[in-house]
Amino acid sequence: MSEFGSENSVSVQVERVSVTRKSQEGVETEIVREISFSARRGEITVIIGPSGGGKSSLIRLLNRLAEPSGGRILVEGTDIATIDPIELRHRVALVPQKPFMFAGSVLENLQRPFLYRQQPLPSAGSEAVLQSLSLAKLDPSLVERDARSLSLGQQQRVGLARGLITKPSVLLLDEPTSALDRRTSDALAATLREICHSQRLTVLLVTHDLRLAERLADYCLYLEAGRILEEGRGEDLLAHPKSPELIRFLEEPGAEV
């Protein structure tokens, strides 16, 4: 039994969520169209699909970086519209596609979430800092290094550690390996799987990298034109696609599954 309930229980529930945007000309476009799905604790849910299909727009709704036009999202049974956004982002942490490092040391970057909440800042030797570094597979000796001087792979891991330091129940990742070489990408993927299972985290990951999806997906959603066209257990969905849209997507040049 975990802190939040039984193992692999539903942690995130998305119910008939839509996003409509209005252009400068006043034309409304539905980017996300009445999407419903759930994500379980201790599992990695991977969202795949073509560019412009609504993947990043969807994931930004989960910690209120954007608001839906309709529907609702529940985290641990609570409608996130009722949760203060700053508080929510400690419970639902987002690691963006391009790692952003604040000016200063790695430690100062890890202290940022506490600074925003006006809480005491953890020290370099604190349990919070050391555990987040350990989970992200970063050497503690890096804490005094200038964060912006690190390699891209190290910066990605600092971003991951910064997301983990508040002990979230949900971790969102938007194209986490898009700027990494294959070796670094594989190492980060192994870290993510280990963190998800050891910490009983709910992980939702957006990617265009089908190789990454195959390695990580416990559950997989195929999103196109703002709709979920197919979903299922990761291995089965990618090996035996049923919808013509997913079959076509998997057959595109460069697809590797």
Summary of the structure (lengths in Angstrom):
residues: 257
radius of gyration: 18.2
end to end distance: 34.4
largest distance: 54.4
contacts: 827
relative contact order: 0.17
helix: 37%
strand: 27%
